[in-house]
Amino acid sequence: MDNMMEAKSEALVKSVEDLLLEKQVVGKKERELVQALNSALRKVGYEVVLMHSAKPAVRRNRRGRPPGRPRKRRGPGRPPKVRS
């Protein structure tokens, strides 16, 4: 019984080691692909930025409509305000 458990434990350890090695290889390949993509994008004025290092959009204290709010229509074609 101990022999079988030991064999399973060794197989599990080997499997985990293989997975870690594969993860490292995939990570290295991913970094190479992102670097190549970043290089190509920089030629046309873009850049790849990591999500956790991206700067958050900081809202400045300024006049004007906030993002997402529709623009006010002005002029003679503007419909009258509807009051509820």
Buried (B, 14 or more C-beta within 10 A) or exposed (E): EEEEEEEEEEEEEEEEEEEEEEEEEEEEEEEEEEEEEEEEEEEEEEEEEEEEEEEEEEEEEEEEEEEEEEEEEEEEEEEEEEEE
